[in-house]
Amino acid sequence: MLFPVTALLMAGVLALDEALRPPLWLLFLALVVLVPLTVIAALRFAKAAELITRLRAAGVLR
């Protein structure tokens, strides 16, 4: 789950660099802020999906 999300983010940042040629500090900011936040959000989504699946298998949820 983590690798595809990170790979897509890195591809996006590289495409942004190629298209706009922003200053280095802006790319650094994008890598340091956006990548960890997106990965954390993806992990939270995956954990919630796993929890819902387990609760449905246990018969707690319909």
BAFI-3210 file (N, C-alpha, C; in Angstrom, 3 decimals, decimal comma, padded with zeros to 6 digits):
// residues 62
n [1|2|3|4|5|6|7|8|9|10|11|12|13|14|15|16|17|18|19|20|21|22|23|24|25|26|27|28|29|30|31|32|33|34|35|36|37|38|39|40|41|42|43|44|45|46|47|48|49|50|51|52|53|54|55|56|57|58|59|60|61|62]
n.u [000,824|001,938|004,109|003,038|001,578|003,548|005,220|003,537|003,237|005,890|006,286|004,470|005,617|008,023|007,000|005,853|008,166|009,401|007,535|007,055|009,398|010,028|011,525|014,163|013,618|010,856|010,224|011,454|009,872|007,443|008,092|008,769|006,499|004,020|004,305|004,708|002,252|000,319|000,942|000,458|-002,298|-003,164|-002,437|-004,116|-006,603|-006,385|-006,167|-008,670|-010,337|-009,545|-010,372|-013,166|-013,701|-012,999|-014,883|-017,270|-016,901|-017,011|-019,617|-020,581|-021,079|-023,334]
n.v [-001,199|001,223|001,691|002,086|004,484|006,302|006,186|007,264|009,853|010,790|010,677|012,627|014,920|015,018|015,423|017,915|019,389|019,151|020,419|023,037|024,031|024,924|026,731|025,215|025,108|025,032|022,571|020,947|021,577|020,520|017,798|017,274|017,981|017,270|014,554|012,892|013,515|012,579|009,867|009,102|009,597|007,694|005,347|005,490|005,269|002,664|001,185|001,710|000,518|-002,149|-002,643|-002,317|-004,455|-006,635|-006,300|-006,702|-009,365|-010,538|-010,184|-007,945|-005,586|-004,815]
n.w [000,000|000,734|-001,020|-003,735|-003,364|-002,546|-004,786|-006,766|-005,758|-005,879|-008,631|-009,393|-008,219|-009,632|-012,208|-011,836|-011,374|-013,860|-015,527|-014,492|-013,378|-010,638|-007,826|-005,871|-003,110|-003,014|-004,158|-002,244|-000,037|-000,917|-001,003|001,682|003,139|001,766|000,931|003,336|004,669|002,860|002,729|005,390|005,491|003,616|004,936|007,174|005,923|004,855|007,225|008,397|006,472|006,729|009,372|009,146|007,423|009,078|011,151|009,765|009,014|011,506|012,093|013,316|011,941|009,243]
ca.u [000,000|002,778|004,970|002,346|001,223|004,783|005,682|002,687|003,592|007,192|006,081|003,815|006,593|008,948|006,273|005,760|009,489|009,653|006,608|007,092|010,751|009,980|012,782|014,468|012,985|009,462|010,217|011,781|008,674|006,465|008,513|008,789|005,167|002,942|004,496|004,337|000,832|-000,451|001,199|-000,275|-003,718|-003,388|-002,369|-005,340|-007,669|-006,196|-006,480|-010,124|-010,916|-009,291|-011,221|-014,535|-013,754|-013,002|-016,154|-018,297|-016,681|-017,424|-021,056|-020,926|-021,650|-024,025]
ca.v [000,000|002,420|001,927|002,740|005,866|007,085|006,261|008,235|011,194|011,163|010,945|013,928|015,973|015,098|016,042|019,335|019,969|019,220|021,337|024,411|024,407|025,787|026,754|023,999|025,121|024,653|021,116|020,384|021,736|019,547|016,467|017,136|018,168|016,550|013,103|012,228|013,674|011,699|008,487|008,895|009,511|006,404|004,314|005,576|004,718|001,216|000,636|001,767|-000,494|-003,455|-002,745|-002,541|-005,820|-007,546|-006,179|-007,361|-010,808|-010,960|-010,025|-006,746|-004,671|-005,470]
ca.w [000,000|000,845|-002,177|-004,864|-003,024|-002,572|-006,171|-007,468|-005,281|-006,426|-010,061|-009,476|-007,914|-010,772|-013,318|-011,485|-011,599|-015,298|-016,179|-014,002|-012,939|-009,449|-007,083|-005,116|-001,801|-003,185|-004,314|-000,935|000,778|-001,401|-000,588|003,134|003,710|001,094|000,874|004,601|004,958|001,985|003,144|006,644|005,146|002,960|005,969|007,980|005,098|004,789|008,550|008,553|005,590|007,343|010,549|008,671|006,913|010,228|011,859|008,946|009,111|012,840|012,187|014,068|010,949|008,135]
c.u [000,864|003,569|004,227|001,993|002,457|005,302|004,849|003,003|004,915|007,085|005,408|004,761|007,594|008,276|006,111|007,090|009,756|008,783|006,833|008,478|010,723|011,324|012,931|013,758|011,517|009,323|010,506|010,561|007,613|006,823|008,398|007,385|004,131|003,102|004,161|002,846|-000,029|-000,263|000,452|-001,766|-004,039|-003,346|-003,617|-006,523|-007,578|-006,551|-007,991|-010,806|-010,723|-010,187|-012,672|-014,700|-013,800|-014,323|-017,286|-018,146|-017,121|-018,933|-021,499|-021,581|-022,361|-023,294]
c.v [001,256|002,719|002,575|004,194|006,759|007,237|007,262|009,666|011,669|011,460|012,298|015,080|016,125|015,734|017,542|020,039|020,147|020,286|022,795|024,933|025,351|025,795|025,501|023,965|024,719|023,144|020,423|020,458|020,717|018,137|016,273|017,211|017,245|015,037|012,442|012,360|012,734|010,241|008,183|008,766|008,167|005,263|004,320|004,991|003,197|000,564|000,632|000,710|-001,892|-003,664|-003,013|-003,964|-006,828|-007,491|-006,822|-008,881|-011,340|-010,821|-008,815|-005,707|-005,457|-005,233]
c.w [000,000|-000,419|-003,355|-004,589|-003,116|-003,998|-006,975|-007,033|-005,857|-007,925|-010,256|-009,221|-009,065|-011,992|-013,080|-011,744|-013,089|-015,972|-015,771|-013,637|-011,726|-008,752|-006,213|-003,775|-001,903|-003,387|-002,988|-000,013|000,376|-000,942|000,914|003,736|003,064|001,120|002,212|004,930|004,112|002,375|004,442|006,364|004,486|003,977|006,843|007,215|005,044|006,126|008,779|007,688|006,166|008,560|010,154|008,152|008,054|010,989|011,078|009,011|010,461|013,031|012,973|013,163|009,865|006,850]
res [m|l|f|p|v|t|a|l|l|m|a|g|v|l|a|l|d|e|a|l|r|p|p|l|w|l|l|f|l|a|l|v|v|l|v|p|l|t|v|i|a|a|l|r|f|a|k|a|a|e|l|i|t|r|l|r|a|a|g|v|l|r]
***
